[in-house]
Amino acid sequence: MQWEVVIGLETHTQLATRSKIFSGASTAFGAAPNTQASPVDLALPGVLPVMNRQAVEFAIRLGLAVGAQVVRRSVFARKNYFYPDLPKGYQISQYEIPVVAGGSLDVVWEEGGETRSRTVRLTRAHLEEDAGKSLHEDFHGMSGIDLNRAGTPLLEIVSEPDMRSAREAVAYARALHDLVMWLGICDGNMQEGSFRCDANVSVRPVGQEAYGTRCEIKNLNSFRFLERAIDFEVRRQIELIQDGGRVVQETRLYDSDRDETRSMRSKEDAQDYRYFPDPDLPALAIDEAWIETVRGGLPELPTAMRQRFEGEYSLSPYDSQMLTSSRQQADYFEQSVRALAALLPPADEAARQTQAKSLANWVMADLAAALNRDGLSIGQAPVGATLLARLVARILDGTVSGKIARDLFAALWLTPGAPDEAVDREIDARGLRQISDSSAIGTLVDEVLAANPRSVDEFRAGKEKAFNALVGQVMKASRGKANPQAVNDLLRSRLGG
């Protein structure tokens, strides 16, 4: 039997406010346990919650960015459950009327050697407070409770069950992660719990319209764990059904050490939480003027920028997706494009697109690899956008080859703060200028042909590998400085083909 996987994600996004959603306590990470829990967070008698205006504004930003409806009048509710790190015995959240309704997010990813895309629909996004944290280590067999997180503002973003593979779900999660950071509403730090995903997973026979029974995998705080947890859960459910069993609706946890999900508790329905409107909080009213003020402050959004990159620079959808994976990276790329155009004014549209594609390749390959190797963000790159533009300019104007440029890049990476002129200074100091003079290259070609008659005969007998060997010999003789295209052209001319 062929199976179809059905996945929806619920993402808890910690909003980047300085204070909590209903109190003035700090949200800074890393404080000593229970030093950032105010009387409101602790639910002491007689205290009342007060809404954090910036948390609402961040929710509006998200709603506008995904094309959702920003609800003009939303309501807070009490979600009742009992757990040691929930000091009130309930969580203030939104249930029937959330602040954001609908919307969608465009996702592009690579799978099976193909570039795929999908528009994932969003159900809602609602504001709520976080709970505290249970600590189970170094307490002599007991557990401790840290309430510093209690009351931290969250925006829970719920997708429709539109995703059909773990790879696709990760692509959606990454796109959402990139968006909330792009908007400046979340720092995106998954290790600190600022961005956490719950995955609802079910399977059904291909062609069946009704959904299968879903299981929710809680608190996945890395993209790698998200993919592995979904893959395991899909296998588990299929094997269970094929063995004659049935999937039970439940909440499960992912054990990364064993690479498996395990049962945590039966899945609650809404009635189990006994939702009712919070009597201490009035309805949240958002007027049109506030929405328009927020709209006016939005940056160019990733989707619009991707479309612009594809139109202006003829970049592929995948390249555009990669370059706009963060606002910093997109800004770096565009700054380098402007700097390169100033150094080498493009003669026509084709030249401008060639420059942009060259820079895109450097940003996505060499720069990305160096950043990943050293654990740096692009804002910390030792080679800045204008310095990279100068380096690429020297490739395009024939001063150095791509191989030599990579050696220069590695050297410049080790000297943070190097001025743009350092590119030319390094080229001259090392004697790396590319040889493009046809007479000089012609001399090298003639010497190599005279010294390698066997390779010449093999090429004329139809062996193309012999030609590549001759090219290699010329490049070796020039110590890598000969213009590769000129070498190819002159060799073929000398060999008559």
C-alpha positions, 0 to 999 in steps of 0.5 A: 500500500502507498501512503501519504504523509500529512503534517501540520506545525504549531510554532511557538515564537518568543516575541523579542520584547524587553518585558513580559506579555502581562508584566514589566518583568525582564525577558532577558535570557540567562538570569539566575533562576526565579530572579525575573518573576514578578508578582503578576507572573507568580499569580500572587493574590490581587495582581492584574495583568496588563497587555504589552503593546509591543507584543501586539504590534509584533503580532500585527507585523506577522499578520501583514507579512503573511497576508492574513487578517488582523482581527480588529477585536480579539479575546484572551482566554484561560487555558486550564491545566495543572503542571508544576511550572504553571504558577496560575494553574492556567495559561492566558492564551487566545482561543475562539478569536485570535489576533491573526486569522489565515494567511500563507507562506511560500516555501521552496526546497530541494528534494529528490534532486528537484526544486519544489515549492508549495504555498502553506496555508496558515490557520491562525496566530495567537498571543499567549504567555509562556510557562516556567521551566522544570529542571531535573538535574543537580537537585539530588533526585528532585526537580526544581522550578524556574519561573523566569520564563513564566509570562514571556510573550509567545505568538503561536503560529498554526499551519494547516495540514498542508505538508507532505514530507519531513523535508517539506516541513523543515523547509516551512519551519526554516521559512517561518524562522527566517521571516520572524527574524526578518521582521525583527519580532523574534531573535530565532535562537532555538537553543534558548527556546525562542523558536519551538515547533510541535509537529502534528503527523498522520498517515493515510492511504494514497487517494483517501480524503479523510485524515488519519489519526494524528499524533503531536510531537512536542517541543522540537527545538532544531530543524534536524530533530524536527526532520528526524522526529517526523521521519520516525513517527511516519515509519512508526505509524505505517508499521503499526497500521500494517501490523493490524494495530491502530494509531492512538491520538496522543502527545509524544516526545522525541528522544534524540539519543535513541532517535525515536518518539515515545508516548507522553500523554493522551492528546487533549481536546479543547474541552479538556482545557476548559477554555473561558474568557479571561475576566481580568483582560478586556478585549484587544482592540486594534484600529485601522490607524494602528495597522497602517502605522505598522504596515508603513514600518515594514521592511521589503518582505522576503517574497517580494525581494525574491521576486525582485531578484528573479526579475532584476538579476535573472536568478533562479527561484532556489538562488533567490530563496537562499539569498533571502534566507536572512535579511542580513544576507540579502543586504550583504548580497545587494551591497556587494552588487552595488559595489561591483557595478561601481567598480565595473560599470556593466555594459548591458543588462546581460553583463549586470546579470552576470555580475549578480550571478557571480556574486550570488555564487560566492555568497552561497558557496565560499562565503557560506562555507567559511561562515559555517566552518567558523560558526559566524553569522554573515554580520560577523564575516571578516570579508565584507560585501565591498571587499568581496565585490573587489575580489569578484571584479578582479576575476571578471576583469581577467586580473586573477583566475577563480582558483587564485581568487579563492586563495586570496579569499582565504587570506583575506578571511584571516585579516579582519578589517582589511581595506578594499585595496587589500585585494590589489595589494595581495595580488601584486605582493604575491605576483598573482596577476593572471597572464592574458597576453596571447603571445606569452600564453602562446609561448607556453602552449608551444613548449607544452606541445613540443614536450608532450607529443604523445598527448598531442597524438592521443587528442588527434585520435579523438581522446578529449582527456588528452586535451585536458591533460595539455591544459593542465600542463600549460596551467602548471607551467604558468604556475596557475596564472594563465587565463584558462579560456585563453589557454583553451582557445590557443591550444585548440587553434594550435591543434587544429580543432 
